[in-house]
Amino acid sequence: MSTERVLRQLDEFFSEKVNRLGPSPQGVDYNSPEAQQTRFDQLMKLLPPPAEPFSLIDYGSGYGALAHYLLQKGYQFSYQGFDISEAMIQHALRQKPEGVDWRFFTREADLTPADYTIACGIFNMKFDADSEAWRAFILELLGKIARLSRKGFGFNMLTSYSDPDRMAQRPDLYFGDPLFFFDYCKRNFSRNVALLHDYNLYDWTILVRL
């Protein structure tokens, strides 16, 4: 699997989405605002209480919806948003409030380590990549995310426990085995790993505390 080819496909897919549908949950391929918020709610269980300052990398930030969510919840945070789609970043910059410590990048090399890293929804779209090759790509990326994170990181993925007909309808999607990724994170990153799979969506969330 060519990583460059996959990244190009992701860039083209999501740039077209956000340019056509605007900076919205649908513009980053979520079914609804409610589904987006439910996923954010799970990932935020990694973070300290709102009054305790922290730094955050939003890996695959899209148009910055997570930063706005955190701001509305009253969190005190500095923020780096990274996305390979220039169109996403342009939408994020246009919506950035004045006076906040938010920075957006299209190059991973520009990121500096932070307390926490969140990767929401970035592993779902594999296009025509082989599932085993895509899993290897995910593991490589998790290693990068771990190295960028001082206190912990969280990510989510479509679940292999989805209904068989749902999985068959979308061969371009990757449905990850939560038990495999839980075991991998326990063995490679930390003793303190949580698997969340009880929020009535066709995906799961893993939180790793370092």
Backbone bond lengths (Angstrom), bond angles and torsions (degrees), N, CA, C in turn:
res aa  C-N    CA-C-N  psi(-1)  N-CA   C-N-CA  omega(-1)  CA-C   N-CA-C  phi
1 M - - - 1.458 - - 1.522 109.54 -
2 S 1.310 117.57 129.19 1.456 122.18 178.32 1.530 109.43 -85.36
3 T 1.320 116.28 115.54 1.462 120.21 179.08 1.523 110.83 -60.40
4 E 1.335 116.31 -41.10 1.461 120.06 -179.87 1.523 111.30 -60.56
5 R 1.332 115.94 -40.51 1.465 119.77 -179.96 1.526 110.95 -65.37
6 V 1.345 116.75 -42.79 1.461 120.27 179.54 1.523 110.66 -63.71
7 L 1.323 117.02 -43.97 1.457 120.03 179.50 1.518 111.15 -63.00
8 R 1.318 117.04 -37.73 1.466 120.74 177.37 1.528 110.31 -64.67
9 Q 1.338 117.06 -42.05 1.464 120.46 177.99 1.528 110.96 -62.97
10 L 1.332 115.99 -42.59 1.463 119.66 179.21 1.525 111.14 -63.48
11 D 1.312 115.89 -43.20 1.461 120.82 179.07 1.526 110.08 -60.24
12 E 1.326 117.10 -48.64 1.458 120.58 -178.33 1.529 111.30 -64.05
13 F 1.332 117.14 -42.81 1.459 121.36 -177.20 1.527 111.16 -63.24
14 F 1.338 116.29 -51.04 1.456 118.91 -174.39 1.522 112.53 -77.87
15 S 1.314 117.60 -29.82 1.462 118.77 174.90 1.522 110.61 -64.54
16 E 1.321 116.73 -42.36 1.466 120.30 177.75 1.523 110.35 -63.79
17 K 1.332 116.34 -41.17 1.471 120.71 -179.07 1.526 111.21 -60.23
18 V 1.337 115.77 -53.16 1.462 118.42 -174.92 1.515 111.63 -70.03
19 N 1.326 118.61 -31.98 1.465 120.19 177.59 1.524 111.34 -70.05
20 R 1.326 116.27 -31.34 1.474 120.01 -179.00 1.523 111.88 -85.31
21 L 1.335 117.77 -40.03 1.464 121.65 -172.96 1.515 113.53 -106.51
22 G 1.340 116.38 -7.75 1.453 120.03 177.89 1.514 113.17 81.24
23 P 1.352 117.34 174.01 1.455 121.93 179.06 1.525 111.17 -72.27
24 S 1.306 115.39 88.47 1.461 122.93 -174.14 1.520 107.80 -151.18
25 P 1.342 118.47 165.93 1.465 119.69 175.99 1.529 112.44 -53.69
26 Q 1.336 117.10 -40.81 1.465 119.82 178.78 1.533 110.92 -65.63
27 G 1.320 116.71 -29.57 1.449 121.03 179.60 1.517 114.19 -69.57
28 V 1.335 116.61 -15.09 1.468 120.92 173.49 1.530 110.35 -115.84
29 D 1.329 116.14 20.09 1.464 123.98 171.45 1.521 114.31 74.13
30 Y 1.354 118.11 27.98 1.454 120.80 169.58 1.526 109.09 -90.39
31 N 1.324 115.01 153.56 1.463 119.29 -179.70 1.518 112.51 -70.89
32 S 1.343 116.85 -33.68 1.458 120.04 -173.17 1.523 109.68 -162.70
33 P 1.338 117.77 161.38 1.470 120.35 173.53 1.527 111.91 -58.96
34 E 1.335 116.14 -35.38 1.464 119.58 -179.10 1.531 111.67 -64.38
35 A 1.349 116.24 -40.41 1.467 119.84 178.73 1.523 110.46 -65.76
36 Q 1.326 116.99 -40.23 1.460 120.29 178.17 1.528 110.53 -62.18
37 Q 1.324 116.92 -46.44 1.462 119.92 -177.68 1.523 111.15 -66.14
38 T 1.333 117.43 -38.32 1.463 119.83 178.77 1.518 110.67 -60.04
39 R 1.320 117.02 -41.02 1.467 120.39 178.71 1.525 111.05 -67.54
40 F 1.314 116.99 -41.25 1.462 119.85 175.75 1.531 110.70 -60.63
41 D 1.330 116.59 -41.62 1.465 120.54 -179.19 1.524 111.59 -57.65
42 Q 1.327 116.57 -39.11 1.470 120.24 -179.94 1.534 110.35 -68.76
43 L 1.314 116.24 -46.60 1.462 120.47 -176.62 1.520 111.97 -65.78
44 M 1.325 117.76 -30.34 1.455 120.74 -178.78 1.525 112.70 -69.90
45 K 1.311 117.87 -12.85 1.466 120.64 176.44 1.525 111.60 -65.61
46 L 1.328 117.10 -14.56 1.454 121.99 175.83 1.524 112.15 -75.14
47 L 1.329 117.44 -27.34 1.461 122.08 -167.17 1.520 112.63 -86.23
48 P 1.349 117.29 159.81 1.463 121.13 175.21 1.529 110.57 -71.06
49 P 1.332 117.71 174.31 1.476 120.24 177.46 1.526 111.22 -59.06
50 P 1.327 117.13 154.36 1.467 120.53 -175.15 1.524 114.86 -53.99
51 A 1.322 118.30 -32.39 1.462 120.26 -176.31 1.528 113.37 -76.96
52 E 1.330 118.26 -11.29 1.464 122.23 -177.20 1.527 109.99 -95.38
53 P 1.332 118.87 115.38 1.476 121.06 -176.32 1.527 112.16 -64.50
54 F 1.321 115.55 147.66 1.460 121.41 176.60 1.526 108.51 -156.31
55 S 1.326 115.48 165.60 1.458 121.36 174.81 1.524 109.11 -110.37
56 L 1.329 116.35 148.72 1.456 121.36 -171.87 1.526 111.10 -141.59
57 I 1.327 115.51 137.36 1.456 122.34 166.74 1.524 108.21 -105.37
58 D 1.307 115.99 127.31 1.464 122.54 174.55 1.526 105.98 -102.23
59 Y 1.337 116.07 98.10 1.468 122.00 -171.98 1.530 108.30 -88.92
60 G 1.324 115.50 107.24 1.462 121.00 -169.99 1.517 108.52 89.47
61 S 1.320 115.44 53.46 1.468 121.78 -167.32 1.512 114.20 -73.94
62 G 1.346 117.51 -18.98 1.459 118.36 -174.01 1.518 110.25 59.97
63 Y 1.324 116.42 -134.72 1.465 120.77 -177.06 1.529 112.36 -90.50
64 G 1.342 117.36 12.92 1.461 121.07 175.38 1.514 115.09 87.98
65 A 1.321 117.68 23.53 1.465 120.49 -177.44 1.527 112.25 -60.37
66 L 1.326 116.89 -36.57 1.468 119.73 -178.97 1.527 111.09 -64.01
67 A 1.325 117.58 -40.05 1.465 120.39 178.71 1.532 110.90 -62.17
68 H 1.320 116.94 -42.29 1.465 120.08 178.29 1.527 110.78 -65.72
69 Y 1.313 116.76 -38.50 1.465 121.53 176.74 1.527 110.04 -59.37
70 L 1.331 117.25 -48.61 1.465 121.42 -179.57 1.526 111.47 -62.74
71 L 1.319 116.35 -40.45 1.455 120.33 178.76 1.524 111.04 -61.74
72 Q 1.321 116.38 -43.48 1.466 120.63 179.35 1.520 112.08 -65.08
73 K 1.338 116.34 -29.73 1.475 120.91 179.67 1.524 112.56 -82.95
74 G 1.324 117.34 -4.75 1.446 120.84 176.41 1.517 115.61 86.29
75 Y 1.333 118.11 16.91 1.461 120.91 179.27 1.528 110.60 -71.69
76 Q 1.346 115.65 148.45 1.458 123.25 175.90 1.527 107.54 -104.76
77 F 1.327 117.40 108.27 1.466 118.50 -170.36 1.523 111.54 -153.58
78 S 1.322 114.58 151.12 1.467 121.20 164.41 1.521 106.52 -102.30
79 Y 1.320 116.42 151.65 1.464 119.97 -164.08 1.512 111.47 -140.48
80 Q 1.329 115.11 134.18 1.464 122.15 168.79 1.531 107.90 -121.18
81 G 1.309 116.28 121.90 1.452 121.30 176.54 1.516 110.17 -105.98
82 F 1.320 116.90 128.07 1.462 121.43 179.41 1.515 109.67 -122.27
83 D 1.321 116.23 130.34 1.454 121.34 175.07 1.528 108.51 -150.62
84 I 1.325 116.06 141.10 1.467 119.20 -179.39 1.526 111.81 -75.50
85 S 1.323 118.07 -15.14 1.458 122.10 -178.70 1.522 110.05 -86.89
86 E 1.313 116.37 113.93 1.463 121.11 176.62 1.524 110.58 -61.75
87 A 1.329 117.06 -35.65 1.468 120.59 178.81 1.524 110.90 -61.97
88 M 1.342 117.40 -42.51 1.460 120.98 177.50 1.526 110.65 -60.33
89 I 1.323 116.55 -46.52 1.456 120.16 -177.47 1.525 111.49 -64.55
90 Q 1.319 116.97 -37.33 1.473 119.40 177.65 1.526 111.04 -63.53
91 H 1.339 116.95 -41.00 1.468 120.02 175.48 1.524 110.26 -63.62
92 A 1.335 117.14 -40.42 1.468 121.18 179.86 1.522 111.02 -62.26
93 L 1.324 117.00 -43.75 1.463 120.45 -178.70 1.527 111.42 -66.36
94 R 1.316 117.04 -36.06 1.465 119.66 179.85 1.523 111.67 -68.00
95 Q 1.328 117.12 -27.59 1.470 120.98 -177.94 1.522 113.12 -96.64
96 K 1.303 118.18 -2.88 1.468 121.87 -176.75 1.525 110.58 -66.07
97 P 1.338 118.24 124.74 1.468 119.89 178.08 1.530 111.32 -67.88
98 E 1.305 116.48 157.49 1.457 120.56 176.22 1.531 110.16 -73.02
99 G 1.328 115.50 145.40 1.457 120.16 172.05 1.510 116.18 82.42
100 V 1.340 118.75 8.63 1.466 120.49 179.62 1.529 109.42 -103.41
101 D 1.333 115.63 152.68 1.462 121.46 179.56 1.524 108.85 -91.90
102 W 1.323 114.96 70.78 1.464 121.92 179.50 1.522 108.87 -119.58
103 R 1.329 115.85 131.19 1.465 121.60 175.44 1.520 108.90 -127.44
104 F 1.319 116.18 144.55 1.459 121.89 -178.00 1.525 110.20 -125.05
105 F 1.341 115.61 140.75 1.456 121.43 -175.95 1.526 110.38 -137.52
106 T 1.333 115.19 150.88 1.464 120.84 171.08 1.526 111.13 -108.84
107 R 1.327 117.54 -0.95 1.460 121.46 177.71 1.523 109.39 -118.45
108 E 1.303 116.46 124.05 1.463 120.73 179.04 1.522 111.36 -58.49
109 A 1.330 117.17 -33.73 1.459 121.16 -177.60 1.528 112.55 -62.70
110 D 1.324 117.85 -18.95 1.463 120.84 -179.80 1.525 113.14 -82.02
111 L 1.315 117.66 -10.81 1.463 121.25 -179.74 1.519 110.35 -73.53
112 T 1.339 115.74 144.96 1.454 121.63 171.34 1.530 108.15 -116.16
113 P 1.339 118.89 149.22 1.474 120.53 -176.67 1.521 112.42 -55.02
114 A 1.316 115.05 146.77 1.460 122.75 -178.93 1.526 109.17 -132.63
115 D 1.321 116.14 171.65 1.463 119.65 177.69 1.525 110.98 -61.17
116 Y 1.321 116.29 -46.14 1.462 121.24 -175.41 1.530 110.43 -134.03
117 T 1.328 114.74 151.74 1.461 121.32 172.05 1.522 108.54 -127.97
118 I 1.322 115.98 135.11 1.458 122.74 177.01 1.529 108.20 -117.85
119 A 1.328 116.45 132.51 1.466 122.14 175.36 1.527 107.21 -126.08
120 C 1.310 115.66 100.95 1.467 120.98 -173.86 1.525 110.38 -107.52
121 G 1.320 116.80 112.58 1.459 121.95 171.53 1.517 115.15 78.33
122 I 1.338 118.49 13.39 1.465 118.54 -172.91 1.527 113.16 -88.08
123 F 1.327 118.16 -10.55 1.461 119.93 -175.85 1.526 113.69 -102.34
124 N 1.320 117.59 3.49 1.462 120.21 -170.18 1.524 114.05 -80.10
125 M 1.315 117.30 -34.03 1.461 121.40 -171.60 1.529 110.44 -98.27
126 K 1.338 116.76 104.98 1.461 120.07 -178.47 1.534 112.83 -104.15
127 F 1.316 117.32 -6.54 1.462 122.71 -177.99 1.535 109.32 57.36
128 D 1.329 118.53 -123.50 1.468 119.44 -177.54 1.524 112.34 -102.77
129 A 1.314 117.82 16.15 1.464 121.12 179.72 1.525 110.51 -68.62
130 D 1.314 116.11 145.73 1.452 121.83 173.77 1.531 109.63 -64.38
131 S 1.337 116.58 140.30 1.467 120.78 -175.14 1.521 112.48 -60.40
132 E 1.315 117.83 -39.53 1.460 120.09 179.37 1.523 111.26 -67.00
133 A 1.319 116.32 -41.26 1.463 119.88 177.92 1.522 110.70 -65.65
134 W 1.329 116.65 -37.64 1.458 120.24 179.09 1.524 110.31 -66.42
135 R 1.325 117.14 -40.00 1.460 119.74 177.73 1.527 110.76 -62.17
136 A 1.333 117.40 -40.52 1.462 120.55 177.22 1.530 110.59 -62.67
137 F 1.324 116.40 -39.07 1.464 121.15 177.16 1.529 110.43 -62.17
138 I 1.326 117.32 -42.63 1.465 121.73 178.32 1.525 110.85 -60.98
139 L 1.328 116.62 -45.64 1.463 120.07 -178.52 1.529 111.02 -62.83
140 E 1.313 116.32 -39.41 1.465 119.55 176.97 1.527 110.74 -62.41
141 L 1.339 115.88 -41.73 1.451 120.20 -178.99 1.527 111.24 -69.86
142 L 1.313 118.04 -36.18 1.469 120.50 176.57 1.530 110.62 -61.76
143 G 1.325 117.19 -36.53 1.448 119.96 175.88 1.518 111.75 -61.40
144 K 1.334 117.09 -42.06 1.465 121.15 177.22 1.526 110.74 -63.90
145 I 1.321 116.05 -43.21 1.462 120.31 -179.62 1.528 110.51 -63.56
146 A 1.322 117.20 -41.17 1.464 120.44 178.46 1.520 111.45 -61.40
147 R 1.332 116.54 -39.88 1.463 119.85 -179.30 1.530 112.23 -69.26
148 L 1.309 117.48 -23.78 1.464 121.52 177.59 1.522 112.97 -83.81
149 S 1.326 117.58 -6.76 1.467 122.41 -169.60 1.528 111.11 -113.25
150 R 1.319 116.74 127.15 1.467 120.70 179.22 1.529 112.42 -87.81
151 K 1.315 117.67 -37.39 1.469 120.76 -173.42 1.523 113.45 -114.21
152 G 1.324 117.60 -22.28 1.454 118.17 179.44 1.514 112.34 167.61
153 F 1.327 114.74 169.57 1.461 120.19 175.94 1.525 109.34 -149.43
154 G 1.315 115.05 157.53 1.458 121.17 179.19 1.517 110.32 -138.51
155 F 1.330 115.39 149.07 1.461 120.60 178.11 1.515 109.07 -152.55
156 N 1.323 116.12 164.17 1.458 120.37 177.90 1.524 109.84 -136.77
157 M 1.332 114.25 168.95 1.458 119.47 -174.82 1.535 109.26 -161.95
158 L 1.315 116.65 149.72 1.459 120.12 170.92 1.523 109.22 -60.73
159 T 1.322 116.39 145.58 1.456 119.97 -170.84 1.523 113.55 -96.72
160 S 1.316 114.92 142.16 1.466 120.83 174.08 1.519 111.83 -70.06
161 Y 1.335 117.57 -8.01 1.467 121.62 174.52 1.522 112.16 -87.50
162 S 1.324 117.40 9.57 1.464 120.47 176.06 1.526 110.65 -65.08
163 D 1.316 115.82 159.61 1.458 120.56 177.42 1.524 110.17 -59.06
164 P 1.333 118.60 136.72 1.470 120.88 -177.42 1.528 113.79 -55.03
165 D 1.339 117.95 -38.09 1.460 119.18 -178.83 1.529 111.03 -68.17
166 R 1.326 116.84 -33.56 1.458 120.48 177.65 1.533 110.50 -65.48
167 M 1.325 116.41 -41.62 1.465 121.03 -179.96 1.529 110.91 -67.71
168 A 1.345 116.69 -38.54 1.457 120.73 -177.85 1.524 111.97 -69.22
169 Q 1.336 116.34 -29.38 1.459 120.29 -177.68 1.524 112.97 -71.24
170 R 1.331 117.59 -23.69 1.461 120.85 -175.01 1.529 110.73 -128.03
171 P 1.329 117.81 76.31 1.469 120.12 178.69 1.524 113.00 -66.99
172 D 1.336 117.25 -11.72 1.462 119.84 178.31 1.528 112.30 -83.20
173 L 1.336 116.86 -5.15 1.458 121.43 179.38 1.524 110.81 -100.57
174 Y 1.331 115.71 153.57 1.456 121.26 177.34 1.525 109.00 -108.57
175 F 1.323 115.97 126.36 1.460 122.37 179.31 1.529 107.78 -109.84
176 G 1.321 116.61 104.14 1.455 121.45 -172.12 1.515 113.55 -85.47
177 D 1.315 115.17 146.79 1.464 122.38 176.98 1.532 108.35 -80.45
178 P 1.325 118.66 111.17 1.469 119.78 -176.25 1.521 112.86 -63.47
179 L 1.328 117.86 -30.93 1.461 120.62 -179.13 1.526 110.58 -69.32
180 F 1.330 117.06 -38.54 1.465 120.08 177.39 1.523 110.60 -62.54
181 F 1.321 116.94 -47.72 1.464 119.69 -176.05 1.527 111.60 -71.53
182 F 1.317 117.99 -33.26 1.470 120.61 173.97 1.527 109.94 -61.29
183 D 1.319 116.61 -48.75 1.462 121.29 179.70 1.530 110.77 -61.71
184 Y 1.325 116.91 -42.15 1.466 120.59 -179.39 1.528 110.59 -62.00
185 C 1.320 116.71 -44.48 1.464 120.06 -179.38 1.525 111.58 -66.38
186 K 1.334 117.16 -39.21 1.466 120.84 177.29 1.525 110.83 -62.33
187 R 1.307 117.08 -42.05 1.468 121.35 -175.02 1.524 113.02 -79.32
188 N 1.327 117.26 -24.82 1.461 119.67 -170.99 1.524 115.32 -114.61
189 F 1.336 117.96 -20.77 1.459 118.74 -172.84 1.523 114.51 -122.15
190 S 1.324 118.40 -43.63 1.467 119.09 -171.82 1.530 111.10 -166.68
191 R 1.310 115.19 154.24 1.468 119.85 170.78 1.524 111.14 -75.10
192 N 1.330 116.14 -20.95 1.464 121.11 -172.20 1.524 110.35 -102.63
193 V 1.326 114.95 89.93 1.463 121.98 -176.94 1.526 108.82 -130.18
194 A 1.323 116.22 133.30 1.463 121.60 177.03 1.526 109.81 -117.35
195 L 1.328 116.21 136.33 1.460 123.02 174.26 1.524 108.49 -111.68
196 L 1.325 116.55 121.74 1.466 122.82 179.78 1.522 108.66 -110.91
197 H 1.328 115.09 121.14 1.465 118.49 -177.31 1.528 109.16 -144.51
198 D 1.339 116.07 40.07 1.463 120.29 -171.48 1.524 112.23 -134.28
199 Y 1.347 116.72 35.43 1.463 118.21 -175.56 1.532 112.53 -124.11
200 N 1.320 116.30 25.01 1.471 122.74 166.93 1.525 115.01 62.41
201 L 1.330 116.97 28.86 1.454 121.56 169.05 1.521 107.98 -120.74
202 Y 1.332 115.56 166.11 1.466 119.60 -178.01 1.533 111.23 -84.61
203 D 1.313 115.94 43.18 1.450 118.88 176.99 1.520 110.38 -151.85
204 W 1.324 115.57 177.80 1.460 121.84 179.01 1.527 108.20 -136.31
205 T 1.345 115.37 166.08 1.454 122.84 179.86 1.521 109.15 -129.77
206 I 1.316 116.30 138.74 1.464 121.48 172.76 1.516 108.63 -119.19
207 L 1.341 115.37 134.50 1.464 123.26 176.88 1.523 107.80 -117.54
208 V 1.317 116.40 126.57 1.466 122.77 -179.33 1.523 108.24 -116.09
209 R 1.321 116.03 120.11 1.475 121.38 176.55 1.521 108.33 -103.23
210 L 1.313 116.74 122.93 1.457 122.18 -173.25 1.538 111.64 -94.13
